[in-house]
Amino acid sequence: MLSDPIASRCLGRAAGRFQQVAFDAPASPLQMPVTDTAPVSNLPLDAGVVRILHTFARVTAWVTLAAGLFIVIGWQARMPDLAALYIGTQPVRLASGIAFALGGAALLAASSETPIAQRLRLPLGLVLLVLGTLSLIERLGVLDLGLQQWLLVGQAGTSGAAMPVVVSVYFVALGLHAATHCCLRESWINELLALVMLGTAMVALAAQGVSVAAGGETLLSPATSGAAALIFVNAIAWIAVRPASRLCAVVAAPGHGGYIARRLLLPAMLLPLAYSWILQWARGQLGLEDALLIAMSAFVTGASVAGLVWWVARLNGYLHHQRSRVAALDSIAHADALTGLSNRRAFDAVLAVRMQEWALHGRSFALLLIDADRFKAINDDFGHAAGDAVLHTMGQILRRCLRPHDHAARIGGEEFAVLLPDADLGAARLAGERIRSAFAAHPWPQRAITVSIGAAQACAQDSAAMLVARADRALYEAKRGGRDRIVLAAEPAAEGPSPDPEFAA
């Protein structure tokens, strides 16, 4: 039978498991601090993924800063290979190198919460905005700012200092994004700018195929491969620096969506770019006809979509298998092996849920505490195997007597609890009487087994511990009154003092 200390522990364990069991929340979501990167989305975040995203953003920032400095040094030292970052024949433009250095510093500032970093975000963003805008004006021929007069001769010819158009557009968007990062942290404008940056970076990458086919520069495609790769990685890093934003939260989520997004989003973005490069190269170098290229494009696109669908199905199958294993382990952890009912841990959690529903929505419920009469004599006279068989049968009888949405649990040796949703004290008395009669009428093999039952209805003054204590006192009265009966608990205001000794079972 339950005593008051046990009833008090019930509330503590129930409160500890309420979030996890009642609403199936992840076991270890990341609680983001209240900073400039405070959550915009309500999704829980996987702490390990968030650490990876922050590390990626910081590494990208340092690499970008170093690349920008190498480009500037390459221009100053007249070293085209260094300005090309040793990954191409055409040097990255001087204005681009300066912008990359500033962009790397801005990304470092955005990923840090130190006072100095916070003060640097706005000026760095404004400088990037001005630099990108001036270079764009120069490229479009609106004004002559003299950037094109700074020349560097490389293996592929002479390059001016002004940024390509697509790179200028990227740094204009980056400047606005960096400047608003500290001012409009939860604004859709900030996320729209991040999308513009990512879209511009993808255009720059796709334009590499156009450059290969055309054999020279066009208005859209003069960005070098190094610059295109840098702005693409930086666009992703600027999204990753705020894992709780709406753009990134699904990737950092610990559930199905996050698991699949982390494996499919990047391939989904890069595959079309790779196809455009391959097809443009085939057109320019192999001289393939447009009709054949269209057929090849349709075949490769269809095969890719089918491959992605297969991959998603495979990932879903793996996740289903993992969830099945988790469900099986959870069932073991929350089920009583002898009776097949819930165990004390599960009862604590469900009781917490019922108390929460009662407090928030006024959804009443009743609690039955059931104790087998003189059970110790069964073990003493017939052995523990016979006692286990009796407990197993008690679990079967309880399941037959209850509604589908009632919750029965074995909470002690021969002690059981039943939660009756949407039940008042009258309904609890009827349910308890039905259970008592079923036990009394069952053909027990050794000797008749009866039960004593205490019933209590949740009231406004109740906590979980108080409700359990009231049902426990009613069960005590049933034992003291002769056993094989049900006693209804009094309202909290009418209760007497709790009995000190537990009545012998």
DASULBEL-V553226 format. One record per backbone hydrogen bond with DSSP energy under -1.0 kcal/mol. NH is the residue of the N-H (numbers start at 0). CO is the residue of the C=O. If there is no record, write none. Layout:
[[NH	CO] [NH	CO]]
//
This chain:
[[6	2] [7	3] [8	4] [9	5] [10	6] [11	7] [12	8] [13	9] [14	10] [15	11] [16	12] [20	16] [21	17] [24	18] [29	44] [34	32] [37	34] [39	243] [40	243] [45	251] [49	45] [50	46] [51	47] [52	48] [53	49] [54	50] [55	51] [56	52] [57	53] [58	54] [59	55] [60	56] [61	57] [62	58] [63	59] [64	60] [65	61] [66	62] [67	63] [68	64] [69	65] [70	66] [71	67] [72	68] [73	69] [74	70] [75	71] [76	72] [78	73] [82	78] [83	79] [84	81] [85	80] [86	83] [91	82] [94	160] [96	92] [97	93] [98	94] [99	95] [100	96] [101	97] [102	98] [103	99] [104	100] [105	101] [106	102] [107	103] [108	104] [109	105] [110	106] [111	108] [117	113] [118	114] [119	115] [120	116] [123	119] [124	120] [125	121] [126	122] [127	123] [128	124] [129	125] [130	126] [131	127] [132	128] [133	129] [134	130] [135	131] [136	132] [137	133] [138	134] [139	135] [141	136] [149	146] [151	158] [153	156] [156	153] [158	151] [160	146] [167	163] [168	164] [169	165] [170	166] [171	167] [172	168] [173	169] [174	170] [175	171] [176	172] [177	173] [178	174] [179	175] [183	179] [186	183] [190	186] [191	187] [192	188] [193	189] [194	190] [195	191] [196	192] [197	193] [198	194] [199	195] [200	196] [201	197] [202	198] [203	199] [204	200] [205	201] [206	202] [207	204] [208	205] [210	206] [211	207] [212	208] [213	209] [214	210] [227	223] [228	224] [229	225] [230	226] [231	227] [232	228] [233	229] [234	230] [235	231] [236	232] [237	233] [238	234] [239	235] [240	236] [241	238] [244	241] [248	244] [251	247] [258	254] [259	255] [260	256] [261	257] [263	259] [264	260] [267	263] [268	264] [269	265] [270	266] [273	269] [274	270] [275	271] [276	272] [277	273] [278	274] [279	275] [280	276] [281	277] [282	278] [283	279] [284	280] [285	281] [287	281] [292	288] [293	289] [294	290] [295	291] [296	292] [297	293] [298	294] [299	295] [300	296] [301	297] [302	298] [303	299] [304	300] [305	301] [306	302] [307	303] [308	304] [309	305] [310	306] [311	307] [312	308] [313	309] [314	310] [315	311] [316	312] [317	313] [318	314] [319	315] [320	316] [321	317] [322	318] [323	319] [324	320] [325	321] [326	322] [327	323] [328	324] [329	325] [330	326] [331	327] [332	328] [333	329] [335	340] [339	335] [341	407] [342	333] [346	342] [347	343] [348	344] [349	345] [350	346] [351	347] [352	348] [353	349] [354	350] [355	351] [356	352] [357	353] [358	354] [359	355] [360	356] [361	357] [362	356] [363	361] [365	419] [366	455] [367	417] [368	453] [369	415] [370	451] [371	413] [372	449] [373	504] [377	374] [378	374] [379	375] [380	376] [381	377] [382	378] [386	382] [387	383] [388	384] [389	385] [390	386] [391	387] [392	388] [393	389] [394	390] [395	391] [396	392] [397	393] [398	394] [399	395] [400	396] [405	402] [406	418] [408	416] [409	341] [410	414] [411	414] [415	369] [416	408] [417	367] [418	406] [419	365] [421	363] [427	423] [428	424] [429	425] [430	426] [431	427] [432	428] [433	429] [434	430] [435	431] [436	432] [437	433] [438	434] [439	435] [440	436] [443	441] [451	370] [452	484] [453	368] [454	486] [455	366] [457	364] [461	458] [466	462] [467	463] [468	464] [469	465] [470	466] [471	467] [472	468] [473	469] [474	470] [475	471] [476	472] [477	473] [478	474] [479	475] [480	476] [481	478] [482	477] [486	452] [488	454] [493	490] [494	491]]
//
